[in-house]
Amino acid sequence: MLAKKCVIIVFIVMSVTLFALEVFLDAYYYDYRPAEPQPAHGRIYAAKVGKGGLAYLTRKEQVVYRLLGPLSITSFLFGWLLNMRWKQFRYQKKIR
């Protein structure tokens, strides 16, 4: 019982953490990454960041930046679906 609740909580916390990291990286890349390619540093991959800006990232930065959103959504869905299957956190309707 307790292990199932912990698994669900871990998935939901991981989802929120990945979403927060995506928001942080968006602002960070907007402020601190070049708006023009820098082949000498490997910053040749264009990415749309914060408020429609354009930043050039390395391959590794681009892969991480693109995967954070889908991983966050997937993690949330796993937690939600596991809760629906295991029924660890029940939703109660309020009667007026």
Residue, then its C-alpha position, 0 to 999 in steps of 0.5 A: m500500500l505505502a509503496k504504491k502511494c510512493v510510486i505515484i507521488v514520485f511520478i507526480v513530483m518528477s513531473v512538476t520538477l521537469f516542468a519547472l526545469e523546462v521553465f528555468l532553462d527557457a529563461y536561462y537560454y533566453d538570457y545567456r545563450p547567443a542569438e547567432p550561431q557560434p560553430a567554434h563552441g558547437r552552438i549551431y542548433a537554433a531553438k525558440v526560447g522565451k518570448g519568441g526569441l532565438a538562441y543557439l544551443t549545443r546538441k546536448e542542450q537542444v536534446v535536453y531542452r526538447l525532451l523536458g516537456p514530453l517527459s514531464i507530461t509522460s511522468f504526470l500521465f503515468g502517475w495519474l494512470l497508476n492512481m486510477r488503477w491502484k486507487q490510492f488517492r480517492y477523489q471525494k465529491k462534496i455534498r452541498 
